[in-house]
Amino acid sequence: MKLINIFFIFLILLFIFNYFFVNSIYSVCPVCTIAVGAGLELTRVLGVDDLISGIWIGGLIVSMSFWLSDWFSKKKILKPFLREILSLFIFYLLTIPFLLWNKMIGIKGNVFFGIDKIIFGIIIGSIVFFAGVLTDKYLRKINNDKVFFYYQKVIIPFLFLSIISLIFFRVL
């Protein structure tokens, strides 16, 4: 059996196990993750440039890695910094090779500043989504651990991704 088939079987079994035996994890709220996923799908359906799609992929990777890191925390696996790094590494590892495999990355001429547009977008989207999460935490901190407006935890990262997408849309 090929190694890739074993890997897929392992992933399917892991997801089935988590679905039936693990409690929900809400480090970044699920609405935010769904909003990022919807944004990604919308860019692909509308034929938006790969760089902008990459921005949303990067946001989704960071969002999902927060969920995994929270799960590690509840299971008392690793120390905080290591589990966050491991979570990010896992989701990048689950994303980038499959983009390569499906020939979405590495297309000749599909570059921005000499870097593949999707990879560049993933880097920018990851940084911007993380900045949105940090901004939400900062706003809560200065407001006595209360939100300034409903769904702030969802709106701020989504807004950050939307703004950077619009900026690159105008540049391209």
N, C-alpha and C positions, 0 to 999 in steps of 0.2 A: 504494500500500500504506500502510495507516495506520501511524503512528509506533509505536503500542503493539505491532502485529504485528512490526515490525522489531526492537523491543526484545526480544520473546519469542524470536525467531529468534536474535538475538545471544546471549541467555542460554543457550539450548539448545546452540549451537555452542561457547560458552565452557565449559560443563560437560562436553561431549563431549571437547573438547581436554584439559581438566584430567584427566579420567578416564583417558585413554589415554597422555598424555605427561608428566604431572607426578608426581613421587614423593610418597609420603604425607607429611603434615605433622601433627605431634602436639604443638602448643603446649599445648593443653588436651587431655587424653587423649580418644580417641574414646568410651570407655565413659562418660565424664562427659557428653559431648554426647548420647549415646544415652539416658542416664538422664534428662536434662533433656527431651528430645523425648518420651520415654515418659511423663514426668510431665505434660507438656502434653496429650498425647492422652488420658491418664486423666482429667484435669479436664474435657475436652470431652465424653467419653463419659458421665461420671457427672453431667453437667449442673451442674457447679460454677460459681459466679459468675464473670463475665467478668474481674473484678479479679484473681482468683487465676490464671485462665488467662493473663492479661497478665503476671503475675509470671514464669511459666514461659517465656513468649515472650521476655521481656527477658533471662532467663538464657541462653536458646538463642542469642539475637542476640550477646551478649557472647562466648559460647563459640565460635561460628562466626567471629566477628571476630578472635579470637586465632589461629585456624587461618590465616585469610587474612593476617594480619600476619606470621605466621611464614613463610608462603610468600613474601611481599614481601621479608622478611629474607634468605631463601635466594637469591632472585634479585637481591639488593642493590638493591632499589627503594626509594627515599626514605630519609630518616633515621628513626631509631626512633620518635620522637614523632609525626611526620607519618604514618608508615605505620599506626600504631595508630589515629589519628584517622580516617584515610581508610578503614580497615577497618570501624570502627564506623559511619561515615557510609554506606558501601556497604550494609551489612546492614540498617540502619534504613531506607534508601531502598528496599531490596528487600522490606521487610516492611510498613511502614506504608501505602504507597499501595495495596498489594493488599488490606490489611484494609479500607481505605476503599472500594475497588472492589467488594469482596464484601459491603459494607454491614454489617461487623462493628463498625466505629467510626462514631460519629455518631448512634447510636440515641437518640432523644429519651427523657430520663428515666434513661438508663443512665450515671449520673455518680456520682462520689465526690469530695466537696469541690469540686464544680463542674468537675471534669475527667472526661473519658470514662474509664470503668473500665478498659478495655483499655490505653489510653495511660498512665494512672496506674500500672497494674500493670507495664507494660513499663519505666517509669522505676524503680520500686521493685525489680523483678527484676534489672534491669541493675546497679544499685548493689549489691544484696545478693550477686549472683553474683561481681562483681568483688571485693567484700570477702572472699568465701570463697576466691578465688584468692590474694589478698594474705595471708590468714591462713595458708593452706598454705605459701606462700613464707616467711613469718615463722617458722613452726614448723620448717621445714627449716633455716632459718638458725641458729636457736638450738640445733639438734641436729646441728651439723656437716654440713649438707647431706644428712641422712638423714631418712627418714620416721619418725614415731612409731609408725605402724601401717600395715599393708598397705592399699593403695588410698586412702591419705589424700588424694591429689590429686583423687580422685573423690568421696569421702565428704563432705569439708568443704563444697565449694560446693553439693552436693546437699542436705546437711543444713541449710545456711543458707537455701536456697530453701524447703525443707520447713517449717522453723520459721516463716519470715515468712508462708508460706501459711496455716499453722495460726493464727497471730495474726490475720490478716485474716479468716479463716473465722469466728473467734469474734466479731470486731468486727461483721461483716456479719450 
